[in-house]
Amino acid sequence: MFDYLLTEEQKGIQKEARAFAKWIPKEMILDMDAEKIQFPHEYLREAGKRGLLGVRFPKKYGGRELSWIDEGLINQEISGVSHSLSCLWGVGAGLVADAVVNFGSEEMKQEIVVPIAKGEQYAAECLTEPRGGSDFFGATTRARKDGDDWILNGQKRFIVGAEGADWFMVYAVTDPDAPPHSRLSAFMVPRTAGVETKYIYGLMGTRGGGAGRVFFNDVRVPERYVLNGINRGFEVFIHMMVPERIGTANSAIGAVRPAIEIATKYTSKRKAFGRPIKDFQAVGFKVADCVTLHDAANSLIYNTTLAIESETVHPNRVRRMVSEAKKFATESSWDIINHCMQVLGGIGYTNVYPIERIMRDIRLAMIWTGTNEIMQLIIQNEWYKEYEKVISKSDRRDIEMDAENADQDDEKVYE
Ligand SMILES: Cc1cc2nc3c(=O)[nH]c(=O)nc-3n(C[C@H](O)[C@H](O)[C@H](O)COP(=O)(O)OP(=O)(O)OC[C@H]3O[C@@H](n4cnc5c(N)ncnc54)[C@H](O)[C@@H]3O)c2cc1C
C-alpha cells in the first residue's frame, strides 16, 4: 500500500501489523508448510491479544471500528509472511464474523463474534461442495425443518480452517422448489453432534490452515442460528463476496511484495559476465515489470476499497470493481512471482529462498473465492448492465458521430 496515501493512524496500524508479522515464528511457517501443524491456534490467539482480528467491527463485538483500508494493510503485512496465515486471519474474523455482524441477532454477535475477535474461536465458511464450487445455486446440502430446529445433511469440501473451526457457516437448500435466489439459507453451525471434519488434501501450497472436507450428518441446528432469515442466504452470499474477494486481492499482492525485494537485492549483488545481473535489461526489466504490476494492483485495490468504504457507489459497480481487483491482483501476483523466480536462476527454484513457497501458496488465489473465470463473468455482466443503464445515457459528447461517414445508418448493420 502506498505510504504517502496513509494517515498517521493508518501508519500506526501498519506498524502494529509489522510487529505482529515479526512475532510469527519461522518454525510455525515451516511446520505449516510441512503439514506438521494442521491448524495454528496459537497464531490466532496472539492476533486476538494484539487486537488484530475483526478490526472493522464495532467495539462492543471485540472490533476496533477501523476502516477497510486498515484491514487491507494488516492483511498485506501478514500475507507477506505467510499466505496461509492471512487466509485464516481473513476467513474467520474477516468474512464469517462480518456476516454475523451484518445479518445475525445480537445474541449471535455476542456468542460468535466476540470469541472470534479474541482469537479464542474460529469460524469456517462452507460454500463449496464436491459437486462444484462455481455454481453456488447448485448446492445440494439440505436442511429440513424439525420443530423449532433444522436438520442439516450434506458435505462441503476445501474448507479453510475446517480442522480448527468451532463454527461453520453453511449454505444449505431450505426450499428446493423455489427459484435459485430464494432456495438457500445461511446457517451458523456449531461443532456439534453429526459434524465431522477430515484433513485429507495434499495441497500444493497454502498448507497448514486446516483445509478439509466437512460432513453434516443429521446435524440439529436451532433456527436462531439462521443468518438473515430462512431462504435469504443469497443476500448473505452477495454481501460476503466483497470482503472475501478484496481480501484475496490484498493477500495475493501482500504475499509477493517480499519476493520483489528479494529479487531486487539478489539481482543487485549477483554477478555474471563481470557485471551485476540487474544491469542486463532482460533481468532489470523483469523487476521493473514486477514493481509496475504491484503498484497497478495496489492502485486498483486502494481505489476499490475506497468505493466499498464510501457506501455511496452503486453495489453493482462495487461488485464489478471488486471482481476486477481480485482478478487483476491475483494474476499480477502470479506474473510477479514467476519473474522473481526467473531472475534468481536455479537457486530461486530451491528452498534456500522462500520464492518457491510463495509461488506454490499464491497459485490458489486465482482459484478460490470465486475463480478468475467467474470474476470475468461478473465483470462482463456488470459492465454491460452499467453501459445500458448509466454510461449510454451520460452527458458526454457522442464520439461515434465524429467518424466522417457516421451518418450512414444503412452501413450500421447489426443483424
Ligand atoms: C486450498 C483451497 C481452499 C479453499 N477454501 C474454501 C473455503 O474456505 N470455503 C469454500 O466454500 N470454498 C473453498 N475453496 C473452494 C474454491 O472456492 C473452489 O475450488 C472454487 O470456487 C472453484 O470451484 P470448484 O473447485 O468446484 O471448480 P468448478 O466450479 O468445477 O470449476 C472448474 C473450472 O470450470 C470453470 N467454470 C465453472 N463454471 C464456469 C462458468 N460459468 N464460466 C466459465 N468458467 C467456469 C472454473 O473457472 C474452473 O476453471 C477452497 C479451495 C481450495 C483449493
The ligand as an SDF file (V2000), in Angstrom:
LIG
                    3D

 53 58  0  0  0  0  0  0  0  0999 V2000
   -6.9840  -24.6390   -0.7840 C   0  0  0  0  0  0  0  0  0  0  0  0
   -8.4040  -24.2820   -1.0380 C   0  0  0  0  0  0  0  0  0  0  0  0
   -9.1160  -23.6010   -0.0770 C   0  0  0  0  0  0  0  0  0  0  0  0
  -10.4500  -23.2980   -0.2730 C   0  0  0  0  0  0  0  0  0  0  0  0
  -11.1810  -22.7270    0.7350 N   0  0  0  0  0  0  0  0  0  0  0  0
  -12.5320  -22.6620    0.6440 C   0  0  0  0  0  0  0  0  0  0  0  0
  -13.3140  -22.2770    1.7710 C   0  0  0  0  0  0  0  0  0  0  0  0
  -12.8080  -21.9660    2.8410 O   0  0  0  0  0  0  0  0  0  0  0  0
  -14.6790  -22.2890    1.6480 N   0  0  0  0  0  0  0  0  0  0  0  0
  -15.2960  -22.6410    0.4770 C   0  0  0  0  0  0  0  0  0  0  0  0
  -16.5020  -22.6380    0.4400 O   0  0  0  0  0  0  0  0  0  0  0  0
  -14.5610  -22.9870   -0.6130 N   0  0  0  0  0  0  0  0  0  0  0  0
  -13.2050  -23.0230   -0.5480 C   0  0  0  0  0  0  0  0  0  0  0  0
  -12.4400  -23.4020   -1.6220 N   0  0  0  0  0  0  0  0  0  0  0  0
  -13.1190  -23.7820   -2.8490 C   0  0  0  0  0  0  0  0  0  0  0  0
  -12.9170  -22.8390   -4.0100 C   0  0  0  0  0  0  0  0  0  0  0  0
  -13.5440  -21.6080   -3.7670 O   0  0  0  0  0  0  0  0  0  0  0  0
  -13.4230  -23.5850   -5.2640 C   0  0  0  0  0  0  0  0  0  0  0  0
  -12.4840  -24.6200   -5.5380 O   0  0  0  0  0  0  0  0  0  0  0  0
  -13.6210  -22.6810   -6.4420 C   0  0  0  0  0  0  0  0  0  0  0  0
  -14.6750  -21.7760   -6.2370 O   0  0  0  0  0  0  0  0  0  0  0  0
  -13.9040  -23.4620   -7.7300 C   0  0  0  0  0  0  0  0  0  0  0  0
  -14.8750  -24.4340   -7.5280 O   0  0  0  0  0  0  0  0  0  0  0  0
  -14.5780  -25.9420   -7.9910 P   0  0  0  0  0  0  0  0  0  0  0  0
  -13.2650  -26.3580   -7.4540 O   0  0  0  0  0  0  0  0  0  0  0  0
  -15.7550  -26.7760   -7.6570 O   0  0  0  0  0  0  0  0  0  0  0  0
  -14.4150  -25.8270   -9.5610 O   0  0  0  0  0  0  0  0  0  0  0  0
  -15.5900  -25.8040  -10.6520 P   0  0  0  0  0  0  0  0  0  0  0  0
  -16.6820  -24.9230  -10.1870 O   0  0  0  0  0  0  0  0  0  0  0  0
  -15.9210  -27.1970  -11.0110 O   0  0  0  0  0  0  0  0  0  0  0  0
  -14.8400  -25.1170  -11.8740 O   0  0  0  0  0  0  0  0  0  0  0  0
  -13.8820  -25.8310  -12.6690 C   0  0  0  0  0  0  0  0  0  0  0  0
  -13.4010  -24.8990  -13.7890 C   0  0  0  0  0  0  0  0  0  0  0  0
  -14.5330  -24.5120  -14.5970 O   0  0  0  0  0  0  0  0  0  0  0  0
  -14.6130  -23.0940  -14.6530 C   0  0  0  0  0  0  0  0  0  0  0  0
  -16.0180  -22.6840  -14.7000 N   0  0  0  0  0  0  0  0  0  0  0  0
  -17.0400  -23.1580  -13.9610 C   0  0  0  0  0  0  0  0  0  0  0  0
  -18.1760  -22.5140  -14.2720 N   0  0  0  0  0  0  0  0  0  0  0  0
  -17.8590  -21.6040  -15.2310 C   0  0  0  0  0  0  0  0  0  0  0  0
  -18.5880  -20.6260  -15.9600 C   0  0  0  0  0  0  0  0  0  0  0  0
  -19.8900  -20.4380  -15.7430 N   0  0  0  0  0  0  0  0  0  0  0  0
  -17.9230  -19.8770  -16.8650 N   0  0  0  0  0  0  0  0  0  0  0  0
  -16.5920  -20.0400  -17.0750 C   0  0  0  0  0  0  0  0  0  0  0  0
  -15.8410  -20.9460  -16.4050 N   0  0  0  0  0  0  0  0  0  0  0  0
  -16.4770  -21.7120  -15.4960 C   0  0  0  0  0  0  0  0  0  0  0  0
  -13.9330  -22.5960  -13.3870 C   0  0  0  0  0  0  0  0  0  0  0  0
  -13.4770  -21.2600  -13.5300 O   0  0  0  0  0  0  0  0  0  0  0  0
  -12.7930  -23.5930  -13.2530 C   0  0  0  0  0  0  0  0  0  0  0  0
  -11.7360  -23.1870  -14.0760 O   0  0  0  0  0  0  0  0  0  0  0  0
  -11.0790  -23.6450   -1.4900 C   0  0  0  0  0  0  0  0  0  0  0  0
  -10.3320  -24.2830   -2.4890 C   0  0  0  0  0  0  0  0  0  0  0  0
   -9.0250  -24.6170   -2.2710 C   0  0  0  0  0  0  0  0  0  0  0  0
   -8.2710  -25.3450   -3.3610 C   0  0  0  0  0  0  0  0  0  0  0  0
  1  2  1  0
  2  3  1  0
  2 52  2  0
  3  4  2  0
  4  5  1  0
  4 50  1  0
  5  6  2  0
  6  7  1  0
  6 13  1  0
  7  8  2  0
  7  9  1  0
  9 10  1  0
 10 11  2  0
 10 12  1  0
 12 13  2  0
 13 14  1  0
 14 15  1  0
 14 50  1  0
 15 16  1  0
 16 17  1  0
 16 18  1  0
 18 19  1  0
 18 20  1  0
 20 21  1  0
 20 22  1  0
 22 23  1  0
 23 24  1  0
 24 25  2  0
 24 26  1  0
 24 27  1  0
 27 28  1  0
 28 29  2  0
 28 30  1  0
 28 31  1  0
 31 32  1  0
 32 33  1  0
 33 34  1  0
 33 48  1  0
 34 35  1  0
 35 36  1  0
 35 46  1  0
 36 37  1  0
 36 45  1  0
 37 38  2  0
 38 39  1  0
 39 40  1  0
 39 45  2  0
 40 41  1  0
 40 42  2  0
 42 43  1  0
 43 44  2  0
 44 45  1  0
 46 47  1  0
 46 48  1  0
 48 49  1  0
 50 51  2  0
 51 52  1  0
 52 53  1  0
M  END
$$$$
